């Protein structure tokens, strides 16, 4: 069986790491080349968005040690931030001792909104829209026979009256099972197609017809137990629980707690060319659903004194549609992940988010984040000061030893080394 536990992976030269990943995922030489070179041809990029003048390469790191529902995954994470990939890998290693992550997800049902203004009797309009459910769903489903053929399509209808600064409005929600897509395009198309029916029924005018990024019906969940011994003992478990309760009770901490979760989720979203803003927006709104902004995760102690972590968040991510299936690098990343569906991808993202959350809390509650962070950061500072090749590590190590990780010091060290060599 393939294992994602690859001792010393982080110490290997990048070329050797690529070989390990190639073997694990059965990549072709061409796929390895794409990954290595960030293979998005300029020509293709200029067809993706408007006014293209360049590319923005971001490193992809592989998180190791992940076991999710009994299966091993190597996880490509695209991020510019040091420590994120190491943190995920470390936490996944700790989770492994108790069987790894278990995950689940709901059906990929998204919400499309239709705003109705000027209805003479909004409350009656709301009721009548609901009575016309079958006609509305039928019309919506005519728009995408491919999706319907795959078992997806419009599956439900909701309607509310909201009070606004410009009077009452009827808000209709079309619930659409988008299968393996993120879904925004199909949702928008379906919402536009049913708006004449809704105008006829309500006697009002439809204005906005657009996906909601608060995907409360499209949830992914992950849970894992982290053994107290692996975490560093009972004291660490207690400190992490204190850190968690800080986030529960304080929004200034909570937003950073959730940001730490999204470090993992968004890195996987970016590596698979998913809409990172959609997922971020949905996650933070979901965290505030109850009226108070709360942590997306929950942490508690098991009867054995181990730490139990649970995460639930909406994940509107796809494996078809948008750029996901056309971006060459995203395709390779998906092959490495080996996910067969959008739901599986969402569950992997939840597991990674939980791992990053644990790693951040553990670091903060014990040695503080800066020590670990600065080691990686020191290399960036060394490069900022102009170090290249072997000098990057040399300068970084000197700064760490001196506990002075600053660009001015990096320049001095570099100068000293160069003088010494010359
Ligand atoms: P899409 O329209 O490119 O692809 C989805 C279509 O692919 C479906 O409608 C279906 O016809 C077809 N399909 C084939 N196999 C499928 C399968 N197994 N499962 C599902 N569909 C399958 O993509 P999309 O996901 O509708 O759109 C995503 C894009 O929309 C993203 O790039 C996103 O950034 C963008 N977008 C986002 C927002 C927002 O978040 N508010 C708004 C507008 C657009």
Boltz pocket constraint, residues with backbone or C-beta under 6 A from the ligand:
constraints:
  - pocket:
      binder: B
      contacts: [[A, 144], [A, 146], [A, 147], [A, 150], [A, 152], [A, 178], [A, 179], [A, 180], [A, 181], [A, 182], [A, 183], [A, 184], [A, 185], [A, 186], [A, 187], [A, 188], [A, 211], [A, 213], [A, 275], [A, 278], [A, 318], [A, 320], [A, 321], [A, 322], [A, 323]]
      max_distance: 6.0
